[in-house]
Amino acid sequence: MCMAQSPYYSVGELSEVLRVSTKWLYQQLNKGNIPGAFKIGTGNWFIDRDTFHETLKAKAQKPKPQRKETGRTVSRHDL
């Protein structure tokens, strides 16, 4: 019998996807920095897969701001 994939990531699953530690991920969850995340009860986090991936794609598609300075392109950090 094949089980359907859950529409939510667990903290462990998302930490594997992002290749970050669960400690860092919990810090980001508590700060409200993970889109689609919500908490049930006293400590069970769920992250909506669709919301998370849509937000990630939207942020990845924004062009990086650049400035023109005396005919050459300079990074936004002036490096």
PyMOL Python script that loads the backbone (N, CA, C, O; Angstrom):
from pymol import cmd

cmd.read_pdbstr("""\
ATOM      1  N   MET A   1       0.838  -1.182   0.000  1.00  0.00           N
ATOM      2  CA  MET A   1       0.000   0.000   0.000  1.00  0.00           C
ATOM      3  C   MET A   1       0.881   1.243   0.000  1.00  0.00           C
ATOM      4  O   MET A   1       1.794   1.360   0.817  1.00  0.00           O
ATOM      5  N   CYS A   2       0.613   2.161  -0.905  1.00  0.00           N
ATOM      6  CA  CYS A   2       1.408   3.380  -1.041  1.00  0.00           C
ATOM      7  C   CYS A   2       0.731   4.515  -0.281  1.00  0.00           C
ATOM      8  O   CYS A   2      -0.454   4.788  -0.468  1.00  0.00           O
ATOM      9  N   MET A   3       1.502   5.166   0.574  1.00  0.00           N
ATOM     10  CA  MET A   3       0.956   6.294   1.335  1.00  0.00           C
ATOM     11  C   MET A   3       1.188   7.578   0.560  1.00  0.00           C
ATOM     12  O   MET A   3       2.255   7.767  -0.022  1.00  0.00           O
ATOM     13  N   ALA A   4       0.208   8.452   0.547  1.00  0.00           N
ATOM     14  CA  ALA A   4       0.330   9.744  -0.123  1.00  0.00           C
ATOM     15  C   ALA A   4       1.283  10.642   0.659  1.00  0.00           C
ATOM     16  O   ALA A   4       1.368  10.572   1.885  1.00  0.00           O
ATOM     17  N   GLN A   5       1.987  11.475  -0.073  1.00  0.00           N
ATOM     18  CA  GLN A   5       2.913  12.401   0.555  1.00  0.00           C
ATOM     19  C   GLN A   5       2.125  13.484   1.292  1.00  0.00           C
ATOM     20  O   GLN A   5       1.129  13.999   0.783  1.00  0.00           O
ATOM     21  N   SER A   6       2.580  13.815   2.483  1.00  0.00           N
ATOM     22  CA  SER A   6       1.934  14.848   3.275  1.00  0.00           C
ATOM     23  C   SER A   6       2.119  16.207   2.608  1.00  0.00           C
ATOM     24  O   SER A   6       3.163  16.453   2.004  1.00  0.00           O
ATOM     25  N   PRO A   7       1.130  17.094   2.703  1.00  0.00           N
ATOM     26  CA  PRO A   7       1.290  18.440   2.141  1.00  0.00           C
ATOM     27  C   PRO A   7       2.180  19.332   3.008  1.00  0.00           C
ATOM     28  O   PRO A   7       2.398  20.499   2.680  1.00  0.00           O
ATOM     29  N   TYR A   8       2.694  18.786   4.112  1.00  0.00           N
ATOM     30  CA  TYR A   8       3.517  19.555   5.044  1.00  0.00           C
ATOM     31  C   TYR A   8       4.870  18.905   5.248  1.00  0.00           C
ATOM     32  O   TYR A   8       4.999  17.681   5.253  1.00  0.00           O
ATOM     33  N   TYR A   9       5.890  19.763   5.418  1.00  0.00           N
ATOM     34  CA  TYR A   9       7.205  19.297   5.841  1.00  0.00           C
ATOM     35  C   TYR A   9       7.239  19.242   7.357  1.00  0.00           C
ATOM     36  O   TYR A   9       6.615  20.063   8.029  1.00  0.00           O
ATOM     37  N   SER A  10       7.958  18.284   7.886  1.00  0.00           N
ATOM     38  CA  SER A  10       8.313  18.317   9.305  1.00  0.00           C
ATOM     39  C   SER A  10       9.605  19.124   9.401  1.00  0.00           C
ATOM     40  O   SER A  10      10.224  19.432   8.382  1.00  0.00           O
ATOM     41  N   VAL A  11      10.005  19.460  10.598  1.00  0.00           N
ATOM     42  CA  VAL A  11      11.261  20.200  10.780  1.00  0.00           C
ATOM     43  C   VAL A  11      12.428  19.370  10.262  1.00  0.00           C
ATOM     44  O   VAL A  11      13.321  19.897   9.598  1.00  0.00           O
ATOM     45  N   GLY A  12      12.425  18.089  10.559  1.00  0.00           N
ATOM     46  CA  GLY A  12      13.509  17.212  10.093  1.00  0.00           C
ATOM     47  C   GLY A  12      13.584  17.140   8.578  1.00  0.00           C
ATOM     48  O   GLY A  12      14.671  17.193   8.003  1.00  0.00           O
ATOM     49  N   GLU A  13      12.432  17.018   7.931  1.00  0.00           N
ATOM     50  CA  GLU A  13      12.408  16.948   6.467  1.00  0.00           C
ATOM     51  C   GLU A  13      12.907  18.236   5.839  1.00  0.00           C
ATOM     52  O   GLU A  13      13.706  18.203   4.903  1.00  0.00           O
ATOM     53  N   LEU A  14      12.439  19.380   6.351  1.00  0.00           N
ATOM     54  CA  LEU A  14      12.857  20.655   5.776  1.00  0.00           C
ATOM     55  C   LEU A  14      14.333  20.925   6.024  1.00  0.00           C
ATOM     56  O   LEU A  14      15.006  21.507   5.174  1.00  0.00           O
ATOM     57  N   SER A  15      14.846  20.510   7.178  1.00  0.00           N
ATOM     58  CA  SER A  15      16.275  20.716   7.434  1.00  0.00           C
ATOM     59  C   SER A  15      17.119  19.902   6.445  1.00  0.00           C
ATOM     60  O   SER A  15      18.206  20.336   6.063  1.00  0.00           O
ATOM     61  N   GLU A  16      16.631  18.732   6.031  1.00  0.00           N
ATOM     62  CA  GLU A  16      17.338  17.940   5.022  1.00  0.00           C
ATOM     63  C   GLU A  16      17.256  18.602   3.651  1.00  0.00           C
ATOM     64  O   GLU A  16      18.246  18.650   2.920  1.00  0.00           O
ATOM     65  N   VAL A  17      16.080  19.111   3.305  1.00  0.00           N
ATOM     66  CA  VAL A  17      15.898  19.775   2.016  1.00  0.00           C
ATOM     67  C   VAL A  17      16.817  20.992   1.911  1.00  0.00           C
ATOM     68  O   VAL A  17      17.467  21.200   0.886  1.00  0.00           O
ATOM     69  N   LEU A  18      16.867  21.789   2.969  1.00  0.00           N
ATOM     70  CA  LEU A  18      17.676  23.016   2.968  1.00  0.00           C
ATOM     71  C   LEU A  18      19.139  22.779   3.312  1.00  0.00           C
ATOM     72  O   LEU A  18      19.983  23.659   3.143  1.00  0.00           O
ATOM     73  N   ARG A  19      19.426  21.566   3.801  1.00  0.00           N
ATOM     74  CA  ARG A  19      20.790  21.207   4.240  1.00  0.00           C
ATOM     75  C   ARG A  19      21.286  22.139   5.340  1.00  0.00           C
ATOM     76  O   ARG A  19      22.395  22.670   5.284  1.00  0.00           O
ATOM     77  N   VAL A  20      20.427  22.318   6.343  1.00  0.00           N
ATOM     78  CA  VAL A  20      20.770  23.131   7.514  1.00  0.00           C
ATOM     79  C   VAL A  20      20.485  22.297   8.759  1.00  0.00           C
ATOM     80  O   VAL A  20      19.810  21.270   8.684  1.00  0.00           O
ATOM     81  N   SER A  21      20.994  22.736   9.886  1.00  0.00           N
ATOM     82  CA  SER A  21      20.745  22.011  11.136  1.00  0.00           C
ATOM     83  C   SER A  21      19.323  22.293  11.620  1.00  0.00           C
ATOM     84  O   SER A  21      18.738  23.331  11.312  1.00  0.00           O
ATOM     85  N   THR A  22      18.790  21.357  12.373  1.00  0.00           N
ATOM     86  CA  THR A  22      17.452  21.570  12.939  1.00  0.00           C
ATOM     87  C   THR A  22      17.486  22.708  13.951  1.00  0.00           C
ATOM     88  O   THR A  22      16.494  23.418  14.117  1.00  0.00           O
ATOM     89  N   LYS A  23      18.612  22.888  14.626  1.00  0.00           N
ATOM     90  CA  LYS A  23      18.729  23.988  15.587  1.00  0.00           C
ATOM     91  C   LYS A  23      18.549  25.330  14.875  1.00  0.00           C
ATOM     92  O   LYS A  23      17.801  26.189  15.341  1.00  0.00           O
ATOM     93  N   TRP A  24      19.233  25.505  13.753  1.00  0.00           N
ATOM     94  CA  TRP A  24      19.110  26.756  12.994  1.00  0.00           C
ATOM     95  C   TRP A  24      17.677  26.930  12.496  1.00  0.00           C
ATOM     96  O   TRP A  24      17.116  28.024  12.552  1.00  0.00           O
ATOM     97  N   LEU A  25      17.094  25.829  12.008  1.00  0.00           N
ATOM     98  CA  LEU A  25      15.734  25.901  11.489  1.00  0.00           C
ATOM     99  C   LEU A  25      14.738  26.282  12.575  1.00  0.00           C
ATOM    100  O   LEU A  25      13.844  27.093  12.330  1.00  0.00           O
ATOM    101  N   TYR A  26      14.873  25.714  13.770  1.00  0.00           N
ATOM    102  CA  TYR A  26      13.988  26.097  14.877  1.00  0.00           C
ATOM    103  C   TYR A  26      14.149  27.584  15.213  1.00  0.00           C
ATOM    104  O   TYR A  26      13.167  28.256  15.527  1.00  0.00           O
ATOM    105  N   GLN A  27      15.372  28.095  15.148  1.00  0.00           N
ATOM    106  CA  GLN A  27      15.585  29.521  15.409  1.00  0.00           C
ATOM    107  C   GLN A  27      14.826  30.365  14.388  1.00  0.00           C
ATOM    108  O   GLN A  27      14.191  31.359  14.740  1.00  0.00           O
ATOM    109  N   GLN A  28      14.898  29.958  13.112  1.00  0.00           N
ATOM    110  CA  GLN A  28      14.214  30.697  12.060  1.00  0.00           C
ATOM    111  C   GLN A  28      12.697  30.580  12.179  1.00  0.00           C
ATOM    112  O   GLN A  28      11.973  31.544  11.926  1.00  0.00           O
ATOM    113  N   LEU A  29      12.223  29.408  12.560  1.00  0.00           N
ATOM    114  CA  LEU A  29      10.788  29.219  12.764  1.00  0.00           C
ATOM    115  C   LEU A  29      10.278  30.125  13.876  1.00  0.00           C
ATOM    116  O   LEU A  29       9.242  30.773  13.726  1.00  0.00           O
ATOM    117  N   ASN A  30      10.993  30.172  14.980  1.00  0.00           N
ATOM    118  CA  ASN A  30      10.579  31.001  16.112  1.00  0.00           C
ATOM    119  C   ASN A  30      10.637  32.495  15.798  1.00  0.00           C
ATOM    120  O   ASN A  30       9.911  33.280  16.409  1.00  0.00           O
ATOM    121  N   LYS A  31      11.491  32.897  14.853  1.00  0.00           N
ATOM    122  CA  LYS A  31      11.569  34.295  14.427  1.00  0.00           C
ATOM    123  C   LYS A  31      10.512  34.631  13.382  1.00  0.00           C
ATOM    124  O   LYS A  31      10.303  35.801  13.061  1.00  0.00           O
ATOM    125  N   GLY A  32       9.843  33.602  12.848  1.00  0.00           N
ATOM    126  CA  GLY A  32       8.835  33.835  11.815  1.00  0.00           C
ATOM    127  C   GLY A  32       9.418  33.980  10.424  1.00  0.00           C
ATOM    128  O   GLY A  32       8.782  34.572   9.553  1.00  0.00           O
ATOM    129  N   ASN A  33      10.614  33.455  10.194  1.00  0.00           N
ATOM    130  CA  ASN A  33      11.298  33.624   8.915  1.00  0.00           C
ATOM    131  C   ASN A  33      11.046  32.521   7.894  1.00  0.00           C
ATOM    132  O   ASN A  33      11.582  32.584   6.788  1.00  0.00           O
ATOM    133  N   ILE A  34      10.257  31.524   8.229  1.00  0.00           N
ATOM    134  CA  ILE A  34      10.004  30.414   7.314  1.00  0.00           C
ATOM    135  C   ILE A  34       8.563  30.524   6.804  1.00  0.00           C
ATOM    136  O   ILE A  34       7.622  30.378   7.584  1.00  0.00           O
ATOM    137  N   PRO A  35       8.383  30.778   5.505  1.00  0.00           N
ATOM    138  CA  PRO A  35       7.034  30.943   4.965  1.00  0.00           C
ATOM    139  C   PRO A  35       6.246  29.638   5.014  1.00  0.00           C
ATOM    140  O   PRO A  35       6.785  28.560   4.765  1.00  0.00           O
ATOM    141  N   GLY A  36       4.971  29.754   5.338  1.00  0.00           N
ATOM    142  CA  GLY A  36       4.094  28.591   5.381  1.00  0.00           C
ATOM    143  C   GLY A  36       4.186  27.774   6.649  1.00  0.00           C
ATOM    144  O   GLY A  36       3.585  26.703   6.735  1.00  0.00           O
ATOM    145  N   ALA A  37       4.931  28.258   7.649  1.00  0.00           N
ATOM    146  CA  ALA A  37       5.126  27.507   8.895  1.00  0.00           C
ATOM    147  C   ALA A  37       4.070  27.877   9.927  1.00  0.00           C
ATOM    148  O   ALA A  37       3.675  29.035  10.057  1.00  0.00           O
ATOM    149  N   PHE A  38       3.629  26.868  10.649  1.00  0.00           N
ATOM    150  CA  PHE A  38       2.727  27.095  11.768  1.00  0.00           C
ATOM    151  C   PHE A  38       2.962  26.028  12.814  1.00  0.00           C
ATOM    152  O   PHE A  38       3.473  24.945  12.529  1.00  0.00           O
ATOM    153  N   LYS A  39       2.576  26.363  14.028  1.00  0.00           N
ATOM    154  CA  LYS A  39       2.822  25.497  15.175  1.00  0.00           C
ATOM    155  C   LYS A  39       1.499  24.967  15.707  1.00  0.00           C
ATOM    156  O   LYS A  39       0.524  25.708  15.831  1.00  0.00           O
ATOM    157  N   ILE A  40       1.478  23.685  16.018  1.00  0.00           N
ATOM    158  CA  ILE A  40       0.304  23.070  16.629  1.00  0.00           C
ATOM    159  C   ILE A  40       0.709  22.568  18.005  1.00  0.00           C
ATOM    160  O   ILE A  40       1.718  21.881  18.161  1.00  0.00           O
ATOM    161  N   GLY A  41      -0.077  22.913  18.974  1.00  0.00           N
ATOM    162  CA  GLY A  41       0.246  22.485  20.334  1.00  0.00           C
ATOM    163  C   GLY A  41       1.417  23.268  20.886  1.00  0.00           C
ATOM    164  O   GLY A  41       1.593  24.447  20.581  1.00  0.00           O
ATOM    165  N   THR A  42       2.212  22.605  21.696  1.00  0.00           N
ATOM    166  CA  THR A  42       3.321  23.287  22.356  1.00  0.00           C
ATOM    167  C   THR A  42       4.639  23.182  21.615  1.00  0.00           C
ATOM    168  O   THR A  42       5.617  23.803  22.030  1.00  0.00           O
ATOM    169  N   GLY A  43       4.702  22.427  20.541  1.00  0.00           N
ATOM    170  CA  GLY A  43       5.999  22.349  19.876  1.00  0.00           C
ATOM    171  C   GLY A  43       6.027  21.605  18.569  1.00  0.00           C
ATOM    172  O   GLY A  43       7.113  21.281  18.088  1.00  0.00           O
ATOM    173  N   ASN A  44       4.898  21.317  17.968  1.00  0.00           N
ATOM    174  CA  ASN A  44       4.893  20.609  16.695  1.00  0.00           C
ATOM    175  C   ASN A  44       4.761  21.593  15.546  1.00  0.00           C
ATOM    176  O   ASN A  44       3.696  22.174  15.337  1.00  0.00           O
ATOM    177  N   TRP A  45       5.851  21.782  14.796  1.00  0.00           N
ATOM    178  CA  TRP A  45       5.861  22.690  13.661  1.00  0.00           C
ATOM    179  C   TRP A  45       5.509  21.938  12.390  1.00  0.00           C
ATOM    180  O   TRP A  45       5.910  20.789  12.205  1.00  0.00           O
ATOM    181  N   PHE A  46       4.759  22.592  11.519  1.00  0.00           N
ATOM    182  CA  PHE A  46       4.442  22.090  10.200  1.00  0.00           C
ATOM    183  C   PHE A  46       4.725  23.205   9.209  1.00  0.00           C
ATOM    184  O   PHE A  46       4.448  24.371   9.490  1.00  0.00           O
ATOM    185  N   ILE A  47       5.275  22.856   8.047  1.00  0.00           N
ATOM    186  CA  ILE A  47       5.581  23.853   7.027  1.00  0.00           C
ATOM    187  C   ILE A  47       4.867  23.440   5.750  1.00  0.00           C
ATOM    188  O   ILE A  47       5.142  22.370   5.205  1.00  0.00           O
ATOM    189  N   ASP A  48       3.965  24.265   5.271  1.00  0.00           N
ATOM    190  CA  ASP A  48       3.221  23.978   4.050  1.00  0.00           C
ATOM    191  C   ASP A  48       4.188  23.933   2.865  1.00  0.00           C
ATOM    192  O   ASP A  48       4.859  24.922   2.567  1.00  0.00           O
ATOM    193  N   ARG A  49       4.256  22.793   2.200  1.00  0.00           N
ATOM    194  CA  ARG A  49       5.202  22.596   1.097  1.00  0.00           C
ATOM    195  C   ARG A  49       4.967  23.599  -0.037  1.00  0.00           C
ATOM    196  O   ARG A  49       5.914  24.225  -0.515  1.00  0.00           O
ATOM    197  N   ASP A  50       3.721  23.755  -0.468  1.00  0.00           N
ATOM    198  CA  ASP A  50       3.415  24.644  -1.593  1.00  0.00           C
ATOM    199  C   ASP A  50       3.764  26.091  -1.283  1.00  0.00           C
ATOM    200  O   ASP A  50       4.400  26.767  -2.092  1.00  0.00           O
ATOM    201  N   THR A  51       3.349  26.567  -0.116  1.00  0.00           N
ATOM    202  CA  THR A  51       3.641  27.952   0.276  1.00  0.00           C
ATOM    203  C   THR A  51       5.140  28.175   0.373  1.00  0.00           C
ATOM    204  O   THR A  51       5.651  29.191  -0.098  1.00  0.00           O
ATOM    205  N   PHE A  52       5.847  27.230   0.980  1.00  0.00           N
ATOM    206  CA  PHE A  52       7.296  27.363   1.134  1.00  0.00           C
ATOM    207  C   PHE A  52       7.972  27.457  -0.232  1.00  0.00           C
ATOM    208  O   PHE A  52       8.787  28.352  -0.460  1.00  0.00           O
ATOM    209  N   HIS A  53       7.640  26.539  -1.142  1.00  0.00           N
ATOM    210  CA  HIS A  53       8.300  26.517  -2.450  1.00  0.00           C
ATOM    211  C   HIS A  53       7.902  27.704  -3.323  1.00  0.00           C
ATOM    212  O   HIS A  53       8.741  28.227  -4.056  1.00  0.00           O
ATOM    213  N   GLU A  54       6.652  28.142  -3.263  1.00  0.00           N
ATOM    214  CA  GLU A  54       6.229  29.319  -4.029  1.00  0.00           C
ATOM    215  C   GLU A  54       6.985  30.558  -3.580  1.00  0.00           C
ATOM    216  O   GLU A  54       7.430  31.352  -4.409  1.00  0.00           O
ATOM    217  N   THR A  55       7.130  30.727  -2.277  1.00  0.00           N
ATOM    218  CA  THR A  55       7.851  31.885  -1.751  1.00  0.00           C
ATOM    219  C   THR A  55       9.326  31.816  -2.129  1.00  0.00           C
ATOM    220  O   THR A  55       9.925  32.831  -2.485  1.00  0.00           O
ATOM    221  N   LEU A  56       9.906  30.636  -2.054  1.00  0.00           N
ATOM    222  CA  LEU A  56      11.309  30.456  -2.418  1.00  0.00           C
ATOM    223  C   LEU A  56      11.532  30.807  -3.887  1.00  0.00           C
ATOM    224  O   LEU A  56      12.503  31.486  -4.221  1.00  0.00           O
ATOM    225  N   LYS A  57      10.643  30.350  -4.765  1.00  0.00           N
ATOM    226  CA  LYS A  57      10.757  30.671  -6.191  1.00  0.00           C
ATOM    227  C   LYS A  57      10.614  32.161  -6.435  1.00  0.00           C
ATOM    228  O   LYS A  57      11.363  32.732  -7.226  1.00  0.00           O
ATOM    229  N   ALA A  58       9.666  32.797  -5.770  1.00  0.00           N
ATOM    230  CA  ALA A  58       9.445  34.232  -5.951  1.00  0.00           C
ATOM    231  C   ALA A  58      10.672  35.034  -5.533  1.00  0.00           C
ATOM    232  O   ALA A  58      11.037  36.003  -6.198  1.00  0.00           O
ATOM    233  N   LYS A  59      11.301  34.640  -4.450  1.00  0.00           N
ATOM    234  CA  LYS A  59      12.492  35.354  -3.993  1.00  0.00           C
ATOM    235  C   LYS A  59      13.681  35.091  -4.903  1.00  0.00           C
ATOM    236  O   LYS A  59      14.517  35.973  -5.095  1.00  0.00           O
ATOM    237  N   ALA A  60      13.770  33.891  -5.465  1.00  0.00           N
ATOM    238  CA  ALA A  60      14.891  33.535  -6.325  1.00  0.00           C
ATOM    239  C   ALA A  60      14.814  34.236  -7.672  1.00  0.00           C
ATOM    240  O   ALA A  60      15.843  34.401  -8.327  1.00  0.00           O
ATOM    241  N   GLN A  61      13.634  34.652  -8.106  1.00  0.00           N
ATOM    242  CA  GLN A  61      13.472  35.254  -9.416  1.00  0.00           C
ATOM    243  C   GLN A  61      13.669  36.761  -9.435  1.00  0.00           C
ATOM    244  O   GLN A  61      13.656  37.365 -10.508  1.00  0.00           O
ATOM    245  N   LYS A  62      13.848  37.377  -8.285  1.00  0.00           N
ATOM    246  CA  LYS A  62      14.053  38.818  -8.252  1.00  0.00           C
ATOM    247  C   LYS A  62      15.462  39.129  -8.748  1.00  0.00           C
ATOM    248  O   LYS A  62      16.421  38.497  -8.305  1.00  0.00           O
ATOM    249  N   PRO A  63      15.603  40.089  -9.658  1.00  0.00           N
ATOM    250  CA  PRO A  63      16.937  40.445 -10.138  1.00  0.00           C
ATOM    251  C   PRO A  63      17.745  41.126  -9.037  1.00  0.00           C
ATOM    252  O   PRO A  63      17.205  41.847  -8.198  1.00  0.00           O
ATOM    253  N   LYS A  64      19.026  40.882  -9.065  1.00  0.00           N
ATOM    254  CA  LYS A  64      19.910  41.505  -8.083  1.00  0.00           C
ATOM    255  C   LYS A  64      20.136  42.964  -8.471  1.00  0.00           C
ATOM    256  O   LYS A  64      20.466  43.254  -9.621  1.00  0.00           O
ATOM    257  N   PRO A  65      19.962  43.879  -7.523  1.00  0.00           N
ATOM    258  CA  PRO A  65      20.164  45.293  -7.840  1.00  0.00           C
ATOM    259  C   PRO A  65      21.635  45.592  -8.125  1.00  0.00           C
ATOM    260  O   PRO A  65      22.527  45.136  -7.410  1.00  0.00           O
ATOM    261  N   GLN A  66      21.869  46.369  -9.186  1.00  0.00           N
ATOM    262  CA  GLN A  66      23.227  46.771  -9.522  1.00  0.00           C
ATOM    263  C   GLN A  66      23.230  48.256  -9.833  1.00  0.00           C
ATOM    264  O   GLN A  66      22.215  48.835 -10.222  1.00  0.00           O
ATOM    265  N   ARG A  67      24.394  48.854  -9.651  1.00  0.00           N
ATOM    266  CA  ARG A  67      24.541  50.275  -9.945  1.00  0.00           C
ATOM    267  C   ARG A  67      25.578  50.432 -11.041  1.00  0.00           C
ATOM    268  O   ARG A  67      26.518  49.645 -11.152  1.00  0.00           O
ATOM    269  N   LYS A  68      25.389  51.448 -11.833  1.00  0.00           N
ATOM    270  CA  LYS A  68      26.396  51.792 -12.842  1.00  0.00           C
ATOM    271  C   LYS A  68      27.254  52.906 -12.263  1.00  0.00           C
ATOM    272  O   LYS A  68      26.746  53.883 -11.712  1.00  0.00           O
ATOM    273  N   GLU A  69      28.549  52.741 -12.399  1.00  0.00           N
ATOM    274  CA  GLU A  69      29.462  53.749 -11.866  1.00  0.00           C
ATOM    275  C   GLU A  69      30.613  53.899 -12.844  1.00  0.00           C
ATOM    276  O   GLU A  69      31.404  52.973 -13.022  1.00  0.00           O
ATOM    277  N   THR A  70      30.710  55.050 -13.472  1.00  0.00           N
ATOM    278  CA  THR A  70      31.746  55.374 -14.448  1.00  0.00           C
ATOM    279  C   THR A  70      31.930  54.269 -15.488  1.00  0.00           C
ATOM    280  O   THR A  70      33.048  53.836 -15.768  1.00  0.00           O
ATOM    281  N   GLY A  71      30.802  53.823 -16.052  1.00  0.00           N
ATOM    282  CA  GLY A  71      30.869  52.870 -17.143  1.00  0.00           C
ATOM    283  C   GLY A  71      31.066  51.416 -16.768  1.00  0.00           C
ATOM    284  O   GLY A  71      31.030  50.555 -17.647  1.00  0.00           O
ATOM    285  N   ARG A  72      31.271  51.112 -15.509  1.00  0.00           N
ATOM    286  CA  ARG A  72      31.426  49.710 -15.111  1.00  0.00           C
ATOM    287  C   ARG A  72      30.337  49.362 -14.108  1.00  0.00           C
ATOM    288  O   ARG A  72      29.858  50.222 -13.371  1.00  0.00           O
ATOM    289  N   THR A  73      29.957  48.105 -14.091  1.00  0.00           N
ATOM    290  CA  THR A  73      28.926  47.660 -13.169  1.00  0.00           C
ATOM    291  C   THR A  73      29.565  47.328 -11.828  1.00  0.00           C
ATOM    292  O   THR A  73      30.565  46.612 -11.767  1.00  0.00           O
ATOM    293  N   VAL A  74      28.984  47.848 -10.761  1.00  0.00           N
ATOM    294  CA  VAL A  74      29.493  47.630  -9.411  1.00  0.00           C
ATOM    295  C   VAL A  74      28.438  46.861  -8.644  1.00  0.00           C
ATOM    296  O   VAL A  74      27.248  47.151  -8.762  1.00  0.00           O
ATOM    297  N   SER A  75      28.859  45.891  -7.864  1.00  0.00           N
ATOM    298  CA  SER A  75      27.882  45.125  -7.081  1.00  0.00           C
ATOM    299  C   SER A  75      27.254  46.014  -6.043  1.00  0.00           C
ATOM    300  O   SER A  75      27.775  47.079  -5.711  1.00  0.00           O
ATOM    301  N   ARG A  76      26.119  45.560  -5.530  1.00  0.00           N
ATOM    302  CA  ARG A  76      25.421  46.350  -4.528  1.00  0.00           C
ATOM    303  C   ARG A  76      26.216  46.480  -3.241  1.00  0.00           C
ATOM    304  O   ARG A  76      25.883  47.299  -2.385  1.00  0.00           O
ATOM    305  N   HIS A  77      27.264  45.677  -3.096  1.00  0.00           N
ATOM    306  CA  HIS A  77      28.104  45.741  -1.892  1.00  0.00           C
ATOM    307  C   HIS A  77      29.373  46.549  -2.150  1.00  0.00           C
ATOM    308  O   HIS A  77      30.246  46.638  -1.287  1.00  0.00           O
ATOM    309  N   ASP A  78      29.468  47.130  -3.334  1.00  0.00           N
ATOM    310  CA  ASP A  78      30.628  47.929  -3.737  1.00  0.00           C
ATOM    311  C   ASP A  78      31.928  47.138  -3.659  1.00  0.00           C
ATOM    312  O   ASP A  78      32.959  47.676  -3.257  1.00  0.00           O
ATOM    313  N   LEU A  79      31.884  45.877  -4.037  1.00  0.00           N
ATOM    314  CA  LEU A  79      33.100  45.046  -4.043  1.00  0.00           C
ATOM    315  C   LEU A  79      33.692  44.996  -5.425  1.00  0.00           C
ATOM    316  O   LEU A  79      34.717  44.347  -5.634  1.00  0.00           O
TER     317      LEU A  79
END
""", "prot")
cmd.dss("prot")
cmd.show_as("cartoon", "prot")
cmd.util.cbc("prot")
cmd.orient("prot")
